[in-house]
Every structure is written in structure tokens, then in C-alpha cells.
Amino acid sequence: MSKHNRRRATSKNRLTIAGAGVLATAAAVTTVAVASAGEVSRGREGPATTKAGADHAVFVQGNELDGNTIHVFKRGDDGKLTAAGNYATGGKGGDQVDAPTDSLASQGSLVYDDRSGLLLAVNAGSGTVTSFRVQGQKLTDRRVVRSGGDFPASIAVSGKVAYVMNAGGAGSVQGFRITAKGLVPLGGSQRSLGLDNEKVPLFSSSPGQVAFTPGGGELVVTTKSANTIEVFPMRRDGRPAHKPVINDSAGGVPFAITFDRSGRMLVAEAEESTVSTYKVRRDGTLKVAQKPLANGQNTLCWLERAGDFFYGGNTGNSTVTGYRTDQRGRLALTNEVGIATPPSAMSQGVIDLAVTEDEKFVYVQNAVSGTVDGFRVGRNGSLTKVTTATGLPSFAESGMEGIAAV
């Protein structure tokens, strides 16, 4: 067996999820009682401004292989979702090799940029990125550009610059200017990730996410099989350093990235369902601020912040874990069992999450069920279900992945 194939096989063994095991484990944890009913929703702690009720929306990327679409939902003030139309992206969805529930195996494949009012979507199957102008629940002015590599799977935005992470082949990040005419490639911005993938990568050896640190001083990429967190210090012209600073991950199989209020970086790690906290130094090196914190669940991959709370999607047993930070920035589970809301038969294959700008609601994609659940965030971090949207592309040959809330 070649070195490359051994690497693929090892990674696959570390992350393989048996479909029957997913459903059986989820059924077992439904007996766990989680106090959430009757919780009073938290006061707004997010941005100083928020969209008017008529403009609230949730966008779901269908990732269909024969033609990617964005499924739009009107979001009521109570968090409930109502279907409001579908929009073709002009590209094709993708499906990574041996993906168990998540076709793109990434976080950040669908991103809303509040500054420009653009929704950005990857078309993994055609190597392109689509931008739409958002007008309430309507998407207009569709524009499609090449992603600069194979199998684009994640997007990060900072100011007037966006970077796309291409997961196929050697892997790369490619920069774009955000303009009135959509995305315009930024010359001299492409950087290789030095991976060893096929054009359509194995899900466990593809990079997990690209993200900017707060302020945009660094561009960060997680690489699952290499078990590294790669940091590109950014130049003033919007281009990264020529080579990344390669940091070993504190936990196994780093996947999703988010940041707390103080700018510390939290990374979800799939191997043992842990979260590690780092301080990102200006030279691109990382200092571990808190060692991996286990949640007791199965295959944590996605992680998003809602004020002082964080929510993680555990695809292995279809649960959502809640975390909170104290005044010192110390991360802890919101409850002993590591489950913020009881799972259900209609909520199988938990993958990506989105948090509204006012941080009052969390929306969770369920890839196996083809549903999206909406939850109100309680003062203690518990989640109370307020809506379920059905009829979305469920995981089979491919499946939906990518969600954004306005």
C-alpha cells in the first residue's frame, strides 16, 4: 500500500461513522432529560443593529449534484420558518469520497456578508463560487466565478476581502475582492495547503474550514488528516504570507473554527468530540489557552458562537452540545450530559449550524432527515425547539450542507 493510500485508510478509520450506529446512538440518548421548556430567551447581546422582521431569513444550501440551489425561508420574530423560494446557483453540488453524512465535510460553505449584503455559496462539483444580493427573502444579481482550485468547500470574509478554501488536490486558499459586481479574483493571493488529495477528496483528509481571526490579521485553515492548524499572517494588501505557519492541533482531527468575545480561537475536534481554545499570535503561532474539552458525544464537527454560548453539532449521534464561557474565558459545558436539546427522530444526521445576528436563535441542519430545526436560546444556554423545516435534500448520493441566518 502506498504512503498516500495508507494515509487515506488511517484517516478513514479514525472518522468512519456507521449509519446504523448513528441512529441507534441517537435513539439511546433521547432518554436524557434536558431542561429547556419555559426558558426565557436572552436579551440581545449581539450587534447594535438588527434586521427588521420582514427581512429575517434563513438560507440553506441544497448542494444538489445536478444543480446546486439555495433554499430560502422567511424567519418570523418567533423563529418559525416558512418556505420562501429556491434559487439556482448556476453551479453543481459535490460529494466527497466516503462522506458519512456531510457531503462537503466543512464549515462555512454558505456565508452571508452583512457589510456588502451578499450571500456567498460554493459549488463544489463545478469549482465555482456564486454570489447573490440579498433583499429580504429574495436573491438577486447572481454572479458566478471560478474558485481557483478543485472542490471549493468553505468561505471566509473580512472587510472587503473573501477567501475560498479549495479542498481537492493539493488544496488551496484563493482571495477575492468583494465588489458591487460580486467577487473579483485577487491576483497573487492563491496559496497552496500542500495536501495530497484527489480532485474530489476523501472526506477525512480534506481541510475543514477557512476563517479570519477577528480584525482579519490572520487567515486560518484546519487540516483533518494532517492534524494541523495552519495560519497565514495577512499583509495589508489583503494577500497572505507565502507560506503558512503550521501548528500541531491540541486535539485529534481539527474541523470547525469560531472565536469568543476576546478573540480567542475555539476549534472543534472530531476524533474525540473535543474543543480546544487558543490564543493566535501575530507571527501565526498558536498558544493553547485551554486543553481539549470533551463533550461526551460522538463526532463533534461544527461549532458556532451565540454571545457567551457556543453550540456544536455532533453528527455521530445527532445531538447538539452547548458550551459557555466565564469572565476569564474558561470554556465549560452548559450541562453535565453535554446535550443542549433532546434529539428526535426528525433530527438525524446533525451537521452545520447558523446563529441569527441578534443571537436569539440557532438553526441546525439534519442531513439524514432532510430537515432544519430552529431553537430559541435560553438564558442558561439551553435550546427550545420552535420550528422544523422539512423537505430539504437529505443525504444519499449527496445532501444539503451550508446554512446562514439573517
C-alpha positions in Angstrom: 0.0 0.0 0.0 1.3 3.4 -0.9 2.0 6.1 1.7 -0.9 8.1 0.3 -3.3 5.2 0.5 -2.2 4.3 4.0 -2.8 7.9 5.0 -6.3 7.8 3.5 -7.1 4.5 5.1 -5.9 5.7 8.6 -7.9 8.8 8.3 -11.0 6.9 7.2 -10.7 4.6 10.2 -10.5 7.5 12.6 -13.7 9.1 11.4 -15.9 6.3 9.9 -19.4 6.5 11.1 -21.8 3.6 10.6 -25.2 4.8 9.6 -27.0 2.2 11.8 -24.8 3.2 14.7 -25.7 6.9 14.2 -29.4 6.1 14.5 -29.1 3.6 17.4 -26.9 6.0 19.5 -29.3 8.9 18.8 -32.2 6.8 19.9 -30.4 5.9 23.1 -29.8 9.5 24.1 -33.4 10.5 23.6 -34.0 9.3 27.2 -31.8 12.0 28.5 -33.9 14.8 30.0 -32.7 18.3 29.3 -34.4 21.3 31.0 -35.3 23.7 28.3 -39.1 24.2 28.2 -40.1 27.5 29.7 -36.7 29.1 29.5 -36.8 32.9 29.0 -34.9 33.9 25.9 -31.8 36.0 26.5 -31.7 39.7 25.8 -29.9 40.8 22.7 -26.1 40.8 23.2 -25.1 40.8 19.6 -24.6 43.6 17.0 -26.0 47.1 17.8 -28.4 46.9 14.8 -30.6 44.1 13.6 -32.8 43.5 10.5 -36.5 44.4 10.6 -38.8 41.4 11.0 -39.8 41.4 7.3 -36.1 41.0 6.3 -35.4 38.0 8.5 -34.3 34.9 6.6 -32.5 31.6 6.8 -30.7 30.2 3.7 -29.9 26.5 3.2 -27.6 25.2 0.5 -29.1 22.1 -1.1 -25.8 21.0 -2.7 -27.6 19.0 -5.4 -25.2 17.3 -7.8 -27.2 18.1 -10.9 -27.6 21.8 -10.0 -26.9 23.5 -6.6 -29.7 25.6 -5.1 -30.3 27.9 -2.2 -33.5 27.2 -0.3 -34.8 30.4 1.3 -37.0 30.6 4.4 -38.7 33.6 5.9 -37.9 33.7 9.6 -40.7 35.0 11.9 -39.9 37.0 15.0 -40.8 33.9 16.9 -38.1 31.9 15.0 -40.5 29.9 12.9 -39.6 29.2 9.3 -41.8 29.5 6.2 -40.6 28.4 2.7 -40.0 31.4 0.5 -38.4 30.0 -2.7 -35.5 28.2 -4.3 -32.7 29.8 -6.3 -30.2 28.0 -8.7 -26.6 28.9 -8.1 -25.5 28.2 -11.6 -23.1 25.5 -10.4 -23.2 21.9 -9.2 -23.0 20.5 -5.7 -20.4 18.0 -4.7 -19.9 14.8 -2.6 -16.6 13.9 -1.0 -15.4 10.3 -1.1 -16.9 8.1 1.6 -18.6 11.1 3.3 -20.9 9.5 6.1 -23.5 12.3 6.4 -21.9 15.6 5.3 -21.1 15.8 1.6 -18.8 18.8 1.8 -17.2 17.8 5.2 -16.7 21.5 6.0 -18.0 24.5 7.9 -18.6 27.8 6.2 -19.8 26.6 2.7 -22.6 29.2 2.7 -21.8 32.7 4.1 -23.8 35.9 4.5 -21.7 39.1 4.5 -23.7 41.8 6.3 -21.4 44.6 5.1 -22.0 44.0 1.4 -25.4 42.3 1.7 -24.1 39.3 -0.4 -24.7 35.6 0.1 -21.7 33.5 -1.0 -22.1 29.8 -1.9 -19.6 27.2 -3.0 -20.3 25.0 -6.0 -18.0 22.1 -5.1 -18.9 20.0 -8.1 -18.1 22.7 -10.7 -15.2 24.5 -9.0 -17.0 27.8 -8.7 -18.4 30.3 -6.2 -21.8 32.1 -6.5 -22.7 35.5 -5.0 -26.3 36.7 -4.6 -27.5 40.1 -3.5 -29.9 39.6 -0.5 -33.2 41.6 -0.5 -35.3 40.2 2.4 -36.1 36.7 1.3 -35.2 37.3 -2.3 -31.9 36.6 -4.0 -30.9 38.7 -7.0 -27.9 39.6 -9.2 -26.4 36.1 -9.4 -22.8 36.1 -10.3 -20.5 33.0 -10.7 -16.7 32.9 -10.6 -14.1 30.2 -10.7 -12.9 29.3 -7.2 -9.2 29.0 -8.1 -9.0 25.3 -7.4 -10.8 21.9 -7.0 -13.8 21.3 -4.8 -14.4 24.6 -3.0 -15.8 23.9 0.4 -15.5 26.9 2.7 -15.5 30.7 2.5 -14.3 33.4 5.0 -14.9 37.1 4.8 -13.1 40.1 6.4 -13.9 43.6 5.3 -13.8 43.8 1.5 -11.9 40.5 1.0 -13.2 36.9 0.8 -11.1 33.8 0.8 -12.3 30.4 -0.6 -10.8 27.1 0.6 -10.4 24.6 -2.2 -10.3 21.1 -0.7 -9.3 19.0 -3.7 -5.8 18.2 -5.0 -3.1 19.9 -3.0 -5.7 22.2 -1.5 -5.5 26.0 -1.6 -6.9 29.3 -0.5 -7.8 31.9 -3.1 -8.6 35.5 -2.4 -11.3 37.7 -3.9 -12.3 41.4 -3.7 -15.9 41.9 -2.7 -17.3 44.5 -5.2 -20.6 45.8 -6.4 -20.3 43.3 -9.2 -19.7 40.3 -6.9 -16.4 38.6 -6.3 -13.3 39.6 -8.3 -10.2 37.4 -8.1 -7.3 39.0 -6.1 -4.2 38.5 -8.2 -1.2 36.9 -6.4 -3.4 35.7 -3.5 -3.6 31.9 -4.1 -1.7 29.8 -1.6 -1.2 26.0 -1.5 -2.1 23.9 1.5 0.3 21.1 0.5 -2.2 18.3 0.8 -2.3 15.0 -1.2 -5.9 14.6 -2.3 -7.7 13.7 -5.5 -9.7 16.3 -7.2 -12.7 15.0 -5.2 -11.1 14.5 -1.8 -11.6 11.8 0.8 -13.8 13.4 3.5 -11.4 12.7 6.3 -8.3 14.1 4.5 -9.9 17.3 3.2 -9.4 20.6 5.1 -12.3 21.5 7.4 -12.7 25.3 7.3 -11.0 28.6 6.4 -11.6 31.5 8.8 -10.3 35.0 9.5 -9.3 36.0 13.0 -11.3 39.0 14.4 -9.8 42.0 12.7 -8.6 40.0 9.7 -4.9 39.8 10.7 -4.6 36.1 10.1 -6.2 33.5 7.9 -6.6 30.1 9.5 -7.2 26.6 7.9 -7.8 23.3 9.7 -6.5 20.1 8.1 -8.1 16.9 9.4 -5.7 14.1 8.4 -2.5 16.2 8.8 -3.9 17.2 12.3 -2.7 20.7 11.9 -4.0 24.3 12.2 -2.3 26.4 9.5 -2.1 30.2 10.0 -1.3 32.7 7.2 -0.4 36.1 8.6 -2.1 38.6 6.3 -0.5 41.6 4.6 -2.0 45.0 4.3 -2.8 44.4 0.6 -5.2 41.6 1.5 -2.8 38.8 0.5 -1.5 36.1 2.8 2.1 35.3 3.7 3.6 33.0 1.1 3.7 30.0 3.4 1.5 29.2 6.4 2.8 28.7 10.0 2.0 25.1 10.7 0.8 24.4 14.2 0.0 20.9 15.6 -3.6 20.6 16.8 -4.1 20.1 20.5 -6.9 17.6 19.8 -7.4 15.0 17.1 -8.9 15.8 13.7 -9.4 19.6 13.9 -12.5 20.7 11.9 -14.5 23.9 12.7 -13.3 27.3 13.9 -15.0 30.1 15.9 -13.9 32.9 18.2 -15.0 34.1 21.6 -15.6 37.8 22.5 -12.0 38.2 23.5 -10.7 36.9 20.2 -9.6 33.5 21.4 -10.0 30.8 18.8 -12.0 27.7 19.5 -11.5 24.6 17.4 -13.9 21.6 17.3 -12.1 18.3 17.0 -13.9 15.3 15.6 -11.8 12.4 16.8 -12.9 12.5 20.5 -15.5 15.3 20.2 -13.4 17.9 22.0 -13.0 21.7 21.8 -9.6 23.4 22.3 -9.0 27.1 22.9 -6.1 29.0 21.5 -4.5 32.5 21.5 -3.4 33.4 18.0 -0.2 35.2 18.0 0.7 37.8 15.3 3.5 35.6 14.0 1.0 32.9 13.2 1.9 30.6 16.1 -0.8 29.3 18.5 -0.7 29.1 22.3 -3.1 26.6 23.9 -5.2 28.6 26.3 -7.4 25.6 27.3 -6.7 21.9 26.6 -9.3 19.8 24.7 -12.6 19.8 26.5 -14.7 16.6 25.8 -18.4 16.7 25.5 -19.2 13.0 25.9 -20.9 12.9 22.4 -19.9 11.4 19.1 -18.0 13.1 16.3 -18.2 16.9 17.0 -17.5 18.7 13.7 -19.4 22.0 13.7 -19.2 24.9 16.2 -20.8 28.4 16.2 -21.0 31.2 18.8 -24.1 32.9 20.2 -22.9 35.6 22.6 -21.2 33.8 25.5 -22.6 30.5 24.4 -21.3 28.1 21.8 -23.2 25.2 20.0 -21.6 22.2 18.5 -23.1 19.7 16.1 -22.3 16.0 16.8 -23.1 14.1 13.7 -22.2 10.7 15.1 -25.2 10.6 17.4 -27.3 13.5 16.1 -27.0 15.8 19.2 -26.2 19.5 19.8 -23.9 20.4 22.6 -23.9 23.7 24.5 -20.9 25.4 25.9 -20.5 28.7 27.9 -17.5 30.9 28.8 -17.0 32.5 32.1 -15.5 36.0 32.8 -12.0 34.5 32.4 -12.8 33.0 29.1 -12.8 29.5 30.5 -15.0 27.1 28.5 -17.4 24.6 30.1 -20.4 22.6 29.1 -23.8 24.2 29.8 -24.9 20.9 31.5 -23.4 17.7 32.7 -24.7 15.5 29.9 -23.3 17.6 27.1 -26.7 17.9 25.2 -28.3 21.3 24.9 -31.6 19.9 23.5 -33.1 16.4 23.3 -32.6 14.7 19.9 -35.6 13.5 17.9 -36.5 11.1 15.1 -36.8 14.1 12.8 -33.4 15.4 13.6 -31.0 12.7 12.4 -27.5 13.4 11.0 -26.8 16.8 12.7 -24.3 18.8 10.7 -23.9 22.5 10.1 -25.4 25.3 12.3 -26.2 29.0 12.0 -26.9 31.7 14.6 -29.0 34.8 14.0 -27.4 38.2 14.2 -29.3 39.0 17.4 -28.0 35.7 18.8 -31.5 34.6 20.0 -32.0 31.7 17.6 -29.9 28.7 16.4 -30.7 26.7 13.3 -29.4 23.2 12.8 -29.2 21.1 9.6 -30.1 17.5 9.9 -28.6 15.8 6.8 -30.1 12.3 7.1 -33.7 13.6 7.9 -33.6 16.4 5.3 -34.8 18.9 7.9 -33.7 22.1 9.7 -34.5 22.7 13.3 -34.8 26.2 14.8 -34.2 26.7 18.5 -34.6 29.7 20.9 -31.5 30.3 23.1 -32.4 30.3 26.8 -30.6 32.3 29.5 -28.8 29.2 30.7 -27.8 28.2 27.2 -30.5 25.5 26.8 -32.2 25.3 23.4 -36.0 25.2 23.0 -37.2 24.0 19.6 -39.6 26.5 17.9 -39.7 25.2 14.3 -38.8 22.4 11.9 -38.5 22.9 8.1 -38.9 19.7 6.1 -38.5 18.5 2.5 -34.8 19.6 2.1 -32.3 17.4 0.2 -31.4 14.6 2.5 -28.1 12.7 2.5 -28.0 9.9 -0.1 -25.8 10.3 -3.2 -25.2 13.8 -1.8 -27.0 16.0 0.6 -27.5 19.6 1.8 -24.7 21.4 3.6 -24.3 25.0 4.4 -26.6 27.3 6.3 -26.8 31.0 7.0 -29.2 33.2 9.0 -30.0 36.9 8.7 
